[in-house]
Amino acid sequence: MAKLKVSANRMENLKLKRRRDLAVRGHKLLKDKQDELMRNFLELIGELKGLRDKTEDALIDALRRFTLANCELSPAEQNAVFAVPGVQFSLEVETKRLMNLRVPHFKAKLEGNPLAYSMRATDSDADFALVQIAEVLELLLRLAEAEKKMALLADELDRTRRRVNALEYTLIPDLKETIKYITQKLEELERGNLVRLMKVKEIIEADRE
């Protein structure tokens, strides 16, 4: 703790007490915010792990099917079948409010038919793989959204924690120490003034005698 460099007078003491009360209220609000951020962060950890595992499994299965299907085709046949994409992809990005944060929300738009080729020329694994890849794309966007949300929460949690610590361990103790010092100085001045008044009174009474 360290005393603040201020004048030791009643007005300054009153200002410091108001500042201390404001810091205490701010500390409580930030502490509540920190607890809520931590709750959201811990919930997101469990959600993110399950989503990541699901996305990885679906992507591996889709790529396995697609690889098996391509093994049955020559490079020329692959180019002939998949040269013209049957789907047009676009991405919409919106933002949602999470406490005081703006977190992204991704929405994919797939227009067309992923199976826009002659199915006679391909194995059924290719058809299933392309349908799966379209589904995996949705999972990947949800995963990216969750990971970005986690990064934003982690940054905000760190900033809030630093502010809470600064108030709890630095500003509030310094204010209390300064208020205590000024209060003691004012009490000493009052006692000194009282002693001087008593001496003046004694001198006046002695003169009257």
C-alpha positions as CSV (number, residue, x, y, z in Angstrom):
1,M,0.0,0.0,0.0
2,A,1.1,3.5,-0.7
3,K,-0.3,6.9,0.2
4,L,-1.5,9.1,-2.7
5,K,0.1,12.5,-3.1
6,V,-2.7,14.8,-2.1
7,S,-3.3,17.6,0.4
8,A,-4.3,16.6,3.9
9,N,-7.5,18.6,4.2
10,R,-11.2,17.8,4.8
11,M,-12.2,18.5,1.2
12,E,-9.6,16.2,-0.2
13,N,-10.6,13.6,2.4
14,L,-14.2,13.8,1.3
15,K,-13.2,13.4,-2.4
16,L,-11.1,10.4,-1.6
17,K,-14.0,8.7,0.3
18,R,-16.3,9.2,-2.6
19,R,-13.6,7.8,-4.9
20,R,-13.1,4.9,-2.6
21,D,-16.9,4.1,-2.6
22,L,-17.0,4.3,-6.4
23,A,-14.0,2.0,-6.7
24,V,-15.6,-0.5,-4.3
25,R,-18.8,-0.5,-6.4
26,G,-16.8,-0.8,-9.6
27,H,-14.8,-3.7,-8.1
28,K,-18.0,-5.5,-7.3
29,L,-19.5,-5.0,-10.8
30,L,-16.2,-6.1,-12.4
31,K,-16.0,-9.1,-10.1
32,D,-19.6,-10.2,-11.1
33,K,-18.6,-9.7,-14.8
34,Q,-15.5,-11.8,-14.3
35,D,-17.6,-14.6,-12.8
36,E,-20.1,-14.5,-15.7
37,L,-17.3,-14.5,-18.3
38,M,-15.7,-17.5,-16.6
39,R,-19.0,-19.3,-16.5
40,N,-19.5,-18.7,-20.3
41,F,-15.8,-19.6,-20.9
42,L,-16.1,-23.0,-19.1
43,E,-19.4,-23.8,-20.8
44,L,-17.8,-23.1,-24.2
45,I,-14.8,-25.3,-23.5
46,G,-17.0,-28.4,-23.2
47,E,-19.1,-27.4,-26.3
48,L,-15.9,-26.7,-28.3
49,K,-14.3,-30.1,-27.5
50,G,-17.4,-32.0,-28.6
51,L,-17.8,-29.9,-31.7
52,R,-14.2,-30.3,-32.7
53,D,-14.3,-34.1,-32.3
54,K,-17.5,-34.3,-34.3
55,T,-16.1,-32.1,-37.1
56,E,-12.9,-34.1,-37.3
57,D,-14.7,-37.4,-37.5
58,A,-17.1,-36.2,-40.2
59,L,-14.3,-34.6,-42.2
60,I,-12.1,-37.7,-42.0
61,D,-15.0,-40.0,-43.1
62,A,-15.9,-37.7,-46.0
63,L,-12.3,-37.5,-47.3
64,R,-11.9,-41.3,-46.9
65,R,-15.0,-41.9,-49.0
66,F,-13.9,-39.3,-51.6
67,T,-10.4,-40.8,-51.8
68,L,-11.8,-44.3,-52.3
69,A,-14.1,-43.0,-55.0
70,N,-11.2,-41.3,-56.8
71,C,-9.2,-44.4,-56.8
72,E,-11.7,-45.9,-59.2
73,L,-11.2,-43.0,-61.7
74,S,-8.3,-42.0,-63.9
75,P,-7.1,-38.4,-63.7
76,A,-8.8,-37.7,-67.0
77,E,-12.1,-39.1,-65.7
78,Q,-11.8,-37.1,-62.4
79,N,-11.3,-33.9,-64.4
80,A,-14.3,-34.7,-66.6
81,V,-16.6,-35.4,-63.6
82,F,-15.5,-32.7,-61.2
83,A,-14.4,-29.9,-63.6
84,V,-17.5,-27.9,-63.3
85,P,-18.6,-27.2,-59.7
86,G,-22.3,-27.8,-59.1
87,V,-22.5,-25.6,-56.0
88,Q,-21.9,-21.9,-55.5
89,F,-20.8,-21.0,-52.0
90,S,-21.3,-17.7,-50.2
91,L,-20.7,-16.7,-46.6
92,E,-22.7,-14.3,-44.5
93,V,-21.1,-12.9,-41.4
94,E,-23.3,-11.3,-38.6
95,T,-22.5,-10.3,-35.1
96,K,-24.3,-11.2,-31.9
97,R,-24.0,-9.6,-28.4
98,L,-22.4,-11.6,-25.6
99,M,-22.3,-9.3,-22.6
100,N,-20.3,-6.3,-23.9
101,L,-18.7,-8.4,-26.7
102,R,-19.6,-8.7,-30.4
103,V,-19.1,-12.3,-31.4
104,P,-19.3,-13.4,-35.1
105,H,-22.0,-15.6,-36.4
106,F,-21.3,-17.4,-39.8
107,K,-24.0,-18.5,-42.1
108,A,-23.2,-20.5,-45.3
109,K,-25.3,-20.4,-48.4
110,L,-25.0,-23.3,-50.8
111,E,-26.8,-22.8,-54.1
112,G,-27.0,-25.6,-56.6
113,N,-26.6,-29.4,-56.5
114,P,-23.3,-31.0,-55.3
115,L,-24.2,-34.1,-57.4
116,A,-24.3,-32.2,-60.7
117,Y,-22.5,-34.9,-62.7
118,S,-23.3,-38.2,-64.3
119,M,-23.7,-40.7,-61.5
120,R,-23.0,-43.5,-63.9
121,A,-19.4,-42.4,-64.1
122,T,-18.8,-42.4,-60.4
123,D,-18.9,-44.8,-57.4
124,S,-21.6,-44.2,-54.7
125,D,-18.8,-43.3,-52.3
126,A,-18.2,-40.1,-54.3
127,D,-21.9,-39.1,-54.0
128,F,-22.0,-39.7,-50.2
129,A,-18.6,-37.9,-49.8
130,L,-19.8,-34.8,-51.6
131,V,-23.0,-34.7,-49.5
132,Q,-20.9,-35.2,-46.3
133,I,-18.5,-32.4,-47.3
134,A,-21.4,-30.0,-47.5
135,E,-22.5,-31.1,-44.0
136,V,-18.9,-30.8,-42.8
137,L,-18.8,-27.2,-44.1
138,E,-21.6,-26.3,-41.6
139,L,-19.7,-27.9,-38.8
140,L,-16.5,-26.1,-39.7
141,L,-18.3,-22.8,-39.6
142,R,-19.8,-23.6,-36.2
143,L,-16.3,-24.6,-35.0
144,A,-14.7,-21.4,-36.3
145,E,-17.5,-19.4,-34.7
146,A,-17.0,-21.1,-31.3
147,E,-13.2,-20.8,-31.4
148,K,-13.5,-17.0,-32.2
149,K,-16.0,-16.6,-29.4
150,M,-13.6,-18.4,-27.0
151,A,-10.7,-16.2,-28.1
152,L,-12.8,-13.0,-27.5
153,L,-13.9,-14.3,-24.1
154,A,-10.4,-15.2,-23.1
155,D,-9.1,-11.7,-24.0
156,E,-12.0,-10.0,-22.2
157,L,-11.6,-12.3,-19.2
158,D,-7.9,-11.4,-19.0
159,R,-8.6,-7.6,-19.2
160,T,-11.3,-7.9,-16.6
161,R,-9.1,-9.9,-14.3
162,R,-6.4,-7.2,-14.5
163,R,-8.8,-4.5,-13.7
164,V,-10.2,-6.4,-10.7
165,N,-6.7,-7.0,-9.4
166,A,-5.7,-3.4,-9.9
167,L,-8.7,-2.2,-7.9
168,E,-8.5,-4.9,-5.2
169,Y,-4.8,-4.9,-4.6
170,T,-3.7,-1.4,-5.6
171,L,-6.2,1.4,-5.9
172,I,-8.7,0.6,-3.1
173,P,-5.9,-0.2,-0.5
174,D,-4.1,3.0,-1.5
175,L,-7.2,5.1,-1.1
176,K,-7.9,3.5,2.3
177,E,-4.4,4.2,3.4
178,T,-4.5,7.8,2.3
179,I,-7.9,8.4,3.9
180,K,-6.6,6.9,7.2
181,Y,-3.5,9.1,7.0
182,I,-5.5,12.3,6.3
183,T,-8.1,11.4,9.0
184,Q,-5.3,11.0,11.5
185,K,-3.7,14.3,10.5
186,L,-7.0,16.1,10.8
187,E,-7.5,14.6,14.3
188,E,-4.0,15.7,15.3
189,L,-4.8,19.2,14.1
190,E,-8.1,19.3,16.0
191,R,-6.3,18.1,19.2
192,G,-3.7,20.8,18.7
193,N,-6.3,23.5,18.2
194,L,-8.1,22.3,21.3
195,V,-4.9,22.4,23.4
196,R,-4.2,26.0,22.1
197,L,-7.7,27.1,22.9
198,M,-7.5,25.7,26.4
199,K,-4.1,27.5,26.9
200,V,-5.6,30.8,25.6
201,K,-8.5,30.3,28.0
202,E,-6.1,29.7,30.9
203,I,-4.2,32.9,30.0
204,I,-7.3,35.0,29.8
205,E,-8.6,33.7,33.1
206,A,-5.2,34.3,34.7
207,D,-5.2,37.9,33.5
208,R,-8.6,38.5,35.0
209,E,-7.4,37.4,38.4
